[in-house]
Amino acid sequence: MSWNDLADALREINVVTQNNLCCIFGVCFGLTLSQTLEALEPSPFFLTIAPESEVLVGVLEDSVPCFYKELFCTGDIRVAFDTHLGEHFKCYHSTELIFIALAQFQASNLMGRGLREFRESQVSLVRGLSRCGGIPEPQLAITRKVVKEILRPSQVLLDLIVNRCFMGRDPDFGLPEIDKIARKLKLKMEQKEKKKREKIGLRP
C-alpha cells in the first residue's frame, strides 16, 4: 500500500487511542510517514520511530530486538530509543512536527515583507475568484482589511489544530512559543538574504 493509504488506516487507530499511537518502522525511508501529517486532519501517529534513509538488515537484527526488550522492561520508549536505535533511526513527535511547521509558516508568511506579499497574494486570489473579473475599490479595501485580520497568529486557529490534529491532547506549546521560534527563524532568513545580496553586489 502507499504511505497515504497506510496513514489513513493509522489515523483511525490514533483517533480511537486519543493520539496515543506510537509507530516503529524497521524499513528503509520509514520516516516518509511523517510527511502525511496535516495540521487540520487527525494525526496518523503521536510518535513515529523510523530510518530516514536506507537501513541495513544487520542493524535491524542487532538493534530492534534490544529496543523492544528495553521498552517492555522499562516502559520508557525514549530511553529504549536513545539506547538502541538513536544512531540509525529518527524519532518524531507529531506535536514537534506541527510546531516547526507553524513557526516556519509564521516566519515566512506572517512577518515583514513576507506578510505583505502573502496578503497581496490572497487579495489577488479573491480578485481572481470574482465573477466580474474585478472588485470595486470600496470592496477591495474591505477585502484587504479582512485579509489583514485573518493573516495573523490566532489562538482560535491553534485551538482548532489542537482539537483536530491532536484530538485535544495538550501539545505543550502555545502562541508565545511559536512566535519566539518564528522570530529566530525570521532573523536567520534575513541574515541569509543579506549575505546573498551582498555576494552579488546588491544593496540590503
VOVO-628369 format. One line per field, with one value per residue: residue in three letters; x, y, z of N, C-alpha, C in turn. Coordinates in Angstrom, 3 decimals, always signed. Example, Ala and Ser with C-alpha at 12.3 -4.5 7.8 and 13.67 -1.06 7.14 Angstrom:
2
residuo = ALA SER
nu = +13.190 +12.850
nv = -5.690 -2.250
nw = +7.800 +7.080
cau = +12.300 +13.670
cav = -4.500 -1.060
caw = +7.800 +7.140
cu = +13.200 +12.900
cv = -3.300 +0.030
cw = +7.800 +7.870
This chain:
204
residuo = MET SER TRP ASN ASP LEU ALA ASP ALA LEU ARG GLU ILE ASN VAL VAL THR GLN ASN ASN LEU CYS CYS ILE PHE GLY VAL CYS PHE GLY LEU THR LEU SER GLN THR LEU GLU ALA LEU GLU PRO SER PRO PHE PHE LEU THR ILE ALA PRO GLU SER GLU VAL LEU VAL GLY VAL LEU GLU ASP SER VAL PRO CYS PHE TYR LYS GLU LEU PHE CYS THR GLY ASP ILE ARG VAL ALA PHE ASP THR HIS LEU GLY GLU HIS PHE LYS CYS TYR HIS SER THR GLU LEU ILE PHE ILE ALA LEU ALA GLN PHE GLN ALA SER ASN LEU MET GLY ARG GLY LEU ARG GLU PHE ARG GLU SER GLN VAL SER LEU VAL ARG GLY LEU SER ARG CYS GLY GLY ILE PRO GLU PRO GLN LEU ALA ILE THR ARG LYS VAL VAL LYS GLU ILE LEU ARG PRO SER GLN VAL LEU LEU ASP LEU ILE VAL ASN ARG CYS PHE MET GLY ARG ASP PRO ASP PHE GLY LEU PRO GLU ILE ASP LYS ILE ALA ARG LYS LEU LYS LEU LYS MET GLU GLN LYS GLU LYS LYS LYS ARG GLU LYS ILE GLY LEU ARG PRO
nu = +0.852 +0.280 +2.041 +0.239 -2.191 -1.616 -1.301 -3.925 -5.202 -3.828 -4.502 -7.168 -6.836 -5.294 -7.050 -8.972 -7.365 -6.916 -4.819 -2.454 -0.842 +2.027 +4.379 +6.632 +8.963 +10.797 +11.985 +13.385 +13.546 +11.435 +10.526 +9.004 +6.351 +5.920 +5.550 +2.929 +1.473 -0.948 -2.068 -4.802 -6.055 -6.745 -3.937 -1.885 -0.333 +1.062 +3.692 +6.531 +8.993 +11.701 +13.882 +15.558 +16.598 +18.047 +18.369 +20.404 +20.068 +21.464 +21.671 +19.028 +18.623 +20.415 +19.695 +16.868 +15.465 +16.673 +15.839 +13.038 +13.058 +14.170 +12.191 +9.874 +10.716 +11.290 +9.283 +9.693 +9.805 +11.452 +13.968 +14.563 +14.753 +16.896 +18.975 +19.221 +18.388 +18.938 +21.218 +20.814 +18.160 +15.402 +13.408 +10.257 +7.881 +4.450 +3.510 +5.835 +6.529 +4.340 +4.569 +7.052 +6.371 +4.352 +5.816 +7.686 +5.959 +4.863 +7.183 +7.876 +5.573 +4.016 +5.317 +7.018 +8.271 +7.447 +4.891 +3.499 +3.636 +2.287 -0.251 -1.072 -1.081 -3.228 -5.314 -5.213 -6.009 -8.690 -9.598 -9.302 -11.245 -13.508 -16.590 -17.051 -14.560 -13.189 -12.870 -14.753 -13.357 -14.099 -14.967 -12.623 -10.973 -12.236 -11.830 -9.021 -8.789 -10.095 -8.446 -6.101 -6.832 -7.294 -4.847 -2.961 -1.241 -3.278 -5.188 -7.538 -7.206 -5.035 -6.209 -8.066 -6.379 -5.197 -7.443 -8.316 -6.018 -4.509 -6.409 -7.358 -5.378 -2.925 -0.468 +1.785 +2.767 +2.275 +0.980 +2.979 +5.365 +5.555 +5.806 +8.249 +10.180 +9.642 +10.497 +13.234 +13.811 +13.063 +14.978 +17.303 +16.670 +16.634 +19.286 +20.570 +19.522 +20.578 +23.361 +23.383 +22.572 +24.638 +26.716 +26.242 +26.468 +24.373 +22.397 +21.309
nv = -1.192 +2.357 +5.093 +7.052 +5.641 +3.911 +5.791 +6.745 +4.499 +4.194 +6.570 +6.258 +4.451 +5.979 +8.004 +6.591 +5.784 +8.180 +9.918 +8.481 +6.705 +4.954 +4.495 +2.226 +1.743 -0.588 -0.245 +0.832 +4.333 +4.905 +7.149 +8.520 +8.464 +10.608 +12.728 +12.709 +14.082 +16.472 +19.699 +20.240 +17.819 +14.701 +13.402 +10.715 +9.439 +9.588 +9.488 +8.631 +6.283 +5.670 +4.794 +7.403 +7.159 +4.611 +1.421 -1.041 -4.617 -5.946 -4.010 -3.802 -6.400 -6.423 -4.252 -3.711 -5.885 -5.555 -2.999 -3.356 -5.125 -3.547 -1.586 -3.006 -3.808 -1.458 +0.335 +2.795 +4.576 +6.535 +6.208 +3.622 +4.073 +5.979 +4.411 +2.184 +2.627 +5.183 +5.845 +5.079 +5.533 +7.897 +9.906 +11.180 +13.389 +14.044 +16.487 +18.031 +18.223 +19.646 +21.977 +23.008 +23.392 +25.365 +27.483 +27.953 +28.682 +31.047 +32.626 +32.867 +33.854 +35.523 +37.710 +40.816 +41.589 +39.246 +38.895 +41.083 +40.440 +38.005 +38.759 +40.328 +38.380 +36.839 +38.667 +39.014 +36.486 +36.495 +38.436 +37.040 +35.126 +36.519 +37.012 +38.967 +39.600 +41.607 +43.829 +46.304 +49.387 +50.180 +47.681 +46.271 +47.474 +46.648 +43.923 +43.772 +44.588 +42.505 +40.348 +41.193 +40.962 +38.236 +37.028 +36.622 +35.441 +33.253 +32.359 +31.003 +29.560 +27.950 +26.479 +25.076 +23.448 +21.914 +20.534 +19.170 +17.935 +16.844 +15.645 +16.975 +16.588 +17.966 +19.937 +20.974 +23.483 +26.926 +30.026 +32.003 +30.468 +29.570 +32.032 +32.943 +31.139 +31.541 +34.172 +33.896 +32.226 +33.953 +35.972 +34.549 +33.958 +36.537 +37.313 +35.455 +36.191 +38.763 +38.262 +36.904 +38.909 +40.738 +39.268 +39.225 +41.828 +43.611 +46.164 +46.130
nw = +0.000 -0.376 +1.272 +2.004 +2.074 +4.164 +6.201 +6.425 +7.476 +9.905 +11.078 +11.865 +13.957 +15.691 +16.369 +17.858 +19.984 +21.129 +20.273 +20.953 +19.708 +18.882 +16.381 +15.008 +12.551 +10.902 +8.336 +5.202 +4.654 +6.350 +7.689 +5.941 +6.519 +8.225 +6.536 +5.834 +7.631 +8.522 +9.408 +9.922 +9.969 +11.633 +13.305 +12.053 +13.878 +17.206 +17.880 +15.946 +15.019 +13.004 +10.197 +8.400 +5.904 +3.869 +5.514 +7.006 +7.012 +8.994 +10.990 +11.799 +12.803 +14.925 +16.548 +16.799 +18.228 +20.755 +21.371 +21.702 +23.855 +25.872 +25.946 +26.791 +29.286 +30.718 +30.067 +29.015 +26.229 +25.153 +26.439 +25.560 +22.824 +22.654 +23.651 +21.942 +19.251 +18.412 +16.899 +14.252 +13.612 +13.500 +15.697 +15.782 +17.077 +16.622 +17.545 +17.663 +14.963 +13.871 +15.343 +14.413 +11.729 +11.943 +13.054 +11.013 +8.935 +9.972 +10.149 +7.450 +6.140 +7.764 +8.745 +8.381 +5.105 +3.891 +4.956 +3.861 +1.133 +1.141 +1.975 -0.214 -2.177 -1.377 -1.611 -4.363 -5.092 -4.289 -6.040 -8.427 -8.134 -8.366 -10.012 -11.918 -12.701 -11.504 -8.620 -7.011 -5.774 -3.043 -2.046 -2.354 -0.480 +1.855 +1.592 +1.820 +4.476 +5.835 +5.118 +6.358 +9.043 +9.241 +8.574 +10.795 +13.709 +15.561 +18.372 +18.127 +15.721 +16.486 +18.558 +17.054 +15.513 +17.550 +18.535 +16.227 +14.975 +17.095 +18.606 +20.870 +22.752 +24.895 +23.392 +24.533 +23.797 +22.894 +21.473 +22.260 +22.343 +19.691 +18.376 +19.402 +18.340 +15.644 +15.261 +15.593 +13.432 +11.370 +11.620 +10.943 +8.283 +7.189 +7.578 +5.962 +3.471 +3.284 +3.122 +0.724 -1.066 -0.745 -1.762 -4.488 -5.037 -4.465 -2.833 +0.624
cau = +0.000 +1.020 +2.168 -1.012 -3.193 -1.237 -1.602 -5.376 -5.543 -3.272 -5.244 -8.356 -6.387 -4.824 -8.236 -9.553 -6.458 -6.821 -3.475 -1.504 -0.295 +3.456 +4.664 +8.046 +9.139 +12.118 +12.058 +14.078 +12.761 +10.211 +10.050 +8.088 +5.041 +5.800 +5.144 +1.469 +0.873 -1.603 -2.454 -6.241 -6.544 -6.230 -2.600 -1.849 +0.513 +1.557 +5.148 +6.995 +10.431 +11.994 +15.069 +15.297 +17.024 +18.180 +18.866 +20.934 +19.410 +22.250 +21.305 +17.718 +18.772 +21.173 +19.180 +15.423 +15.068 +17.146 +14.954 +11.768 +13.312 +14.311 +10.891 +8.956 +11.227 +11.270 +8.095 +10.126 +10.162 +12.559 +15.205 +14.807 +15.199 +18.233 +19.962 +19.393 +18.051 +19.259 +22.309 +20.382 +16.756 +14.957 +12.181 +9.482 +6.571 +3.561 +3.444 +7.061 +6.464 +3.375 +5.153 +8.056 +5.671 +3.678 +6.845 +8.227 +4.933 +4.781 +8.398 +7.898 +4.379 +3.268 +6.237 +7.780 +7.945 +6.708 +3.492 +2.922 +3.487 +1.266 -1.541 -1.420 -1.390 -4.579 -6.216 -5.235 -6.806 -10.091 -9.878 -9.420 -12.492 -14.637 -17.310 -16.955 -13.164 -12.620 -13.560 -14.821 -12.362 -14.554 -14.962 -11.224 -10.468 -12.789 -11.138 -7.683 -8.954 -10.410 -7.231 -5.170 -7.281 -7.182 -3.456 -2.167 -1.313 -4.582 -5.450 -8.661 -6.638 -4.232 -7.145 -8.640 -5.354 -5.064 -8.626 -8.403 -4.825 -4.052 -7.586 -7.494 -4.242 -2.114 +0.769 +2.886 +3.234 +1.217 +1.377 +4.262 +6.473 +5.634 +6.302 +9.670 +10.976 +9.424 +11.353 +14.603 +13.880 +13.000 +16.288 +18.223 +16.293 +17.059 +20.746 +20.930 +19.184 +21.535 +24.628 +23.177 +22.550 +25.991 +27.573 +26.048 +26.660 +23.157 +22.211 +20.334
cav = +0.000 +3.610 +5.692 +7.763 +4.648 +3.472 +6.889 +6.776 +3.390 +4.501 +7.726 +5.731 +3.869 +7.053 +8.700 +5.741 +5.785 +9.576 +10.400 +7.761 +5.637 +5.042 +3.638 +1.930 +1.146 -1.117 -0.303 +1.973 +5.548 +4.794 +8.454 +9.079 +8.605 +11.934 +13.686 +12.642 +14.853 +17.714 +20.441 +20.243 +16.441 +13.915 +12.859 +9.256 +8.910 +10.529 +9.418 +7.622 +5.981 +5.004 +5.305 +8.496 +6.711 +3.153 +0.814 -2.380 -5.715 -6.220 -3.014 -4.204 -7.629 -6.147 -3.167 -3.681 -6.740 -4.947 -1.854 -3.829 -5.708 -2.407 -0.928 -3.810 -3.895 -0.162 +1.110 +4.139 +4.480 +7.446 +5.566 +2.498 +4.632 +6.562 +3.370 +1.145 +2.986 +6.576 +6.012 +4.791 +5.898 +9.193 +9.867 +12.397 +13.569 +14.823 +17.848 +18.735 +18.498 +20.715 +23.184 +23.511 +23.849 +26.622 +28.514 +28.254 +29.412 +32.404 +33.349 +33.105 +34.491 +36.383 +38.702 +41.651 +41.608 +38.031 +39.126 +41.988 +39.701 +36.968 +39.448 +40.718 +37.167 +36.421 +39.638 +38.676 +35.271 +36.924 +39.101 +36.014 +34.387 +37.416 +36.662 +40.043 +39.779 +42.724 +44.178 +47.753 +49.864 +50.047 +46.273 +45.867 +47.950 +45.745 +42.639 +43.907 +44.652 +41.143 +39.542 +41.635 +40.400 +36.771 +36.593 +36.908 +34.304 +33.248 +31.293 +30.232 +28.607 +26.987 +25.577 +24.210 +22.453 +21.008 +19.676 +18.331 +17.136 +16.133 +15.138 +17.654 +16.340 +19.165 +19.832 +21.571 +24.755 +27.889 +31.095 +32.626 +29.596 +29.617 +33.353 +33.027 +30.408 +32.181 +35.360 +33.422 +31.756 +35.133 +36.625 +33.742 +34.144 +37.875 +37.303 +34.688 +37.014 +39.870 +37.740 +36.577 +40.153 +41.301 +38.434 +39.582 +43.261 +44.402 +46.810 +45.448
caw = +0.000 -0.369 +2.598 +2.295 +2.481 +5.500 +7.124 +6.641 +8.378 +11.230 +11.604 +12.544 +15.231 +16.570 +16.873 +18.897 +21.142 +21.566 +19.956 +21.809 +18.881 +18.564 +15.223 +14.796 +11.232 +10.594 +6.872 +4.606 +4.424 +7.140 +8.136 +4.941 +7.154 +8.835 +5.503 +5.664 +8.718 +8.118 +10.611 +10.172 +9.918 +12.748 +13.055 +11.982 +14.952 +18.207 +17.772 +14.994 +15.040 +11.734 +9.498 +7.474 +4.576 +3.841 +6.745 +6.745 +7.725 +10.199 +12.003 +12.320 +13.594 +16.153 +17.375 +17.040 +19.356 +22.002 +21.616 +22.252 +25.179 +26.786 +26.042 +27.595 +30.655 +31.395 +29.729 +28.612 +24.817 +24.879 +26.881 +24.654 +21.544 +22.805 +23.941 +20.920 +17.873 +18.133 +15.926 +12.879 +13.422 +13.989 +16.488 +15.555 +17.698 +15.756 +18.078 +17.273 +13.530 +13.649 +15.934 +13.476 +10.530 +12.264 +13.224 +9.690 +8.187 +10.515 +9.771 +6.003 +5.582 +8.684 +9.298 +7.464 +3.685 +3.576 +5.312 +2.864 -0.124 +1.324 +1.985 -1.581 -2.942 -1.008 -2.230 -5.791 -5.226 -4.214 -7.310 -9.457 -7.924 -8.625 -11.242 -12.901 -13.070 -10.766 -7.387 -6.815 -4.809 -1.643 -1.674 -2.287 +0.812 +2.875 +1.415 +2.408 +5.926 +6.290 +4.959 +7.397 +10.315 +9.209 +8.473 +11.977 +14.628 +16.213 +19.334 +17.583 +14.770 +17.236 +19.250 +16.025 +15.183 +18.698 +18.602 +15.034 +14.705 +18.294 +19.307 +22.144 +23.642 +25.082 +22.628 +25.311 +23.260 +22.585 +20.571 +22.615 +21.943 +18.226 +17.999 +19.780 +17.352 +14.347 +15.195 +15.389 +12.047 +10.510 +11.695 +10.141 +6.882 +6.785 +7.513 +4.774 +2.317 +3.256 +2.623 -0.690 -1.828 -0.706 -2.605 -5.901 -5.177 -4.321 -1.556 +1.505
cu = +0.879 +1.120 +0.893 -2.118 -2.903 -1.576 -3.089 -5.808 -5.055 -4.027 -6.480 -7.984 -5.991 -5.981 -8.842 -8.685 -6.205 -5.394 -2.432 -0.829 +1.171 +3.772 +6.174 +8.184 +10.589 +12.274 +12.778 +13.098 +11.436 +9.661 +9.188 +6.702 +4.843 +5.344 +3.633 +0.738 +0.310 -2.211 -3.938 -6.877 -6.015 -4.866 -2.660 -0.995 +0.761 +3.067 +5.506 +8.507 +10.745 +13.299 +14.669 +15.659 +17.090 +18.720 +19.279 +20.194 +20.134 +21.932 +19.972 +17.843 +19.460 +20.446 +17.707 +14.994 +15.486 +16.280 +13.654 +11.947 +13.421 +12.966 +9.946 +9.402 +11.062 +9.975 +8.417 +10.630 +11.317 +13.895 +15.563 +15.323 +16.628 +19.304 +20.244 +19.158 +18.515 +20.322 +21.826 +18.946 +16.529 +13.658 +11.468 +8.169 +5.707 +3.480 +4.670 +7.009 +5.508 +3.906 +6.161 +7.386 +4.986 +4.679 +7.439 +7.231 +4.833 +5.994 +8.390 +6.760 +3.663 +4.151 +6.882 +7.299 +7.140 +5.228 +2.817 +2.663 +2.386 -0.126 -1.988 -1.768 -2.799 -5.631 -6.348 -6.070 -8.295 -10.500 -10.132 -10.712 -13.729 -15.269 -17.142 -15.520 -12.488 -13.444 -13.587 -13.882 -12.834 -14.529 -13.538 -10.613 -10.958 -12.087 -9.756 -7.761 -9.231 -9.178 -6.222 -5.531 -7.059 -5.729 -2.630 -2.283 -2.581 -4.719 -6.591 -8.141 -5.828 -5.123 -7.779 -7.667 -5.216 -6.231 -8.701 -7.215 -4.420 -5.194 -7.720 -6.347 -3.336 -0.785 +1.989 +3.508 +2.024 +1.744 +2.696 +5.463 +6.667 +6.265 +7.797 +10.553 +10.843 +10.322 +12.815 +14.791 +13.888 +14.331 +17.319 +17.948 +16.789 +18.572 +21.236 +20.668 +20.170 +22.874 +24.533 +23.226 +23.925 +26.935 +27.452 +26.076 +25.444 +23.105 +21.209 +18.925
cv = +1.231 +4.134 +6.444 +6.812 +4.143 +4.536 +6.958 +5.682 +3.672 +5.645 +7.261 +5.153 +4.969 +7.865 +7.915 +5.752 +7.195 +10.101 +9.789 +6.629 +5.910 +4.023 +3.469 +1.183 +0.705 -1.292 +0.945 +3.127 +5.532 +6.127 +9.157 +9.274 +10.005 +12.988 +13.672 +13.469 +16.164 +18.381 +20.317 +18.873 +15.683 +13.299 +11.337 +8.623 +10.001 +10.633 +8.358 +7.502 +5.187 +5.536 +6.425 +8.109 +5.180 +2.652 -0.621 -3.420 -6.015 -5.263 -3.383 -5.415 -7.356 -5.205 -3.280 -4.612 -6.155 -3.745 -2.319 -4.441 -4.604 -1.728 -1.694 -3.912 -2.577 +0.612 +2.522 +4.092 +5.404 +6.834 +4.418 +2.989 +5.157 +5.493 +2.484 +1.591 +4.380 +6.793 +5.893 +5.228 +7.343 +9.001 +11.202 +12.335 +14.385 +16.271 +18.654 +19.124 +19.644 +22.038 +23.823 +24.084 +25.197 +27.761 +28.922 +29.048 +30.854 +33.227 +33.734 +33.992 +35.483 +37.428 +39.505 +41.618 +40.386 +38.178 +40.009 +41.260 +38.655 +37.590 +39.781 +39.499 +36.679 +37.377 +39.346 +37.431 +35.602 +37.611 +38.078 +35.231 +35.233 +37.108 +37.719 +40.345 +40.933 +43.028 +45.696 +48.181 +49.786 +48.593 +45.757 +46.293 +47.058 +44.394 +42.683 +43.932 +43.265 +40.256 +39.886 +41.032 +38.896 +36.328 +37.104 +35.693 +34.366 +32.070 +30.409 +29.168 +27.546 +25.988 +24.598 +23.100 +21.431 +20.023 +18.695 +17.383 +16.276 +15.577 +15.701 +17.444 +17.570 +19.023 +20.392 +22.786 +25.630 +28.954 +31.757 +31.782 +29.597 +30.931 +33.479 +32.343 +31.055 +33.409 +34.976 +32.949 +32.935 +35.856 +35.872 +33.915 +35.496 +37.955 +36.558 +35.487 +38.176 +39.412 +37.426 +37.825 +40.808 +40.550 +38.812 +41.100 +44.112 +45.039 +46.036 +45.934
cw = +0.000 +1.065 +2.978 +2.729 +3.889 +6.538 +7.431 +7.617 +9.800 +11.890 +12.378 +13.908 +16.208 +17.138 +18.032 +20.157 +21.667 +21.462 +20.888 +21.045 +18.557 +17.472 +15.063 +13.483 +11.028 +9.103 +6.365 +4.369 +5.200 +7.610 +7.101 +5.537 +7.723 +7.827 +5.263 +6.718 +8.179 +9.345 +10.943 +9.966 +11.126 +12.399 +12.966 +13.081 +15.979 +18.078 +16.747 +15.064 +13.787 +11.154 +8.537 +6.045 +4.577 +5.178 +6.443 +7.590 +9.028 +11.330 +12.636 +13.230 +14.925 +17.102 +17.747 +18.177 +20.709 +22.385 +22.272 +23.643 +26.218 +27.015 +26.963 +29.051 +31.413 +31.178 +29.271 +27.175 +24.462 +25.271 +25.938 +23.306 +21.646 +22.961 +22.740 +19.477 +17.451 +17.076 +14.487 +12.579 +13.879 +14.763 +16.333 +16.328 +16.744 +16.229 +17.677 +15.800 +13.227 +14.206 +14.976 +12.236 +10.775 +12.405 +11.884 +8.849 +8.665 +10.094 +8.301 +5.519 +6.483 +9.359 +8.171 +6.025 +3.274 +3.868 +4.269 +1.542 -0.019 +1.336 +0.566 -2.438 -2.632 -1.577 -3.721 -6.046 -5.191 -5.510 -8.414 -9.354 -8.199 -9.977 -12.334 -13.297 -12.372 -9.535 -7.279 -5.690 -3.362 -1.156 -1.530 -0.954 +1.949 +2.818 +2.053 +3.941 +6.506 +6.226 +6.047 +8.746 +10.371 +9.292 +9.644 +12.902 +15.474 +17.168 +18.856 +16.618 +15.490 +17.962 +18.264 +15.657 +16.307 +18.744 +17.438 +14.912 +15.901 +19.131 +20.709 +23.105 +23.688 +24.336 +23.351 +24.629 +22.954 +21.647 +20.965 +22.180 +20.431 +17.776 +18.285 +18.745 +15.976 +14.191 +14.978 +13.943 +11.077 +10.479 +10.864 +8.656 +6.367 +6.659 +6.274 +3.507 +2.172 +2.684 +1.128 -1.557 -1.868 -1.643 -4.078 -6.103 -5.063 -2.949 -0.726 +1.231
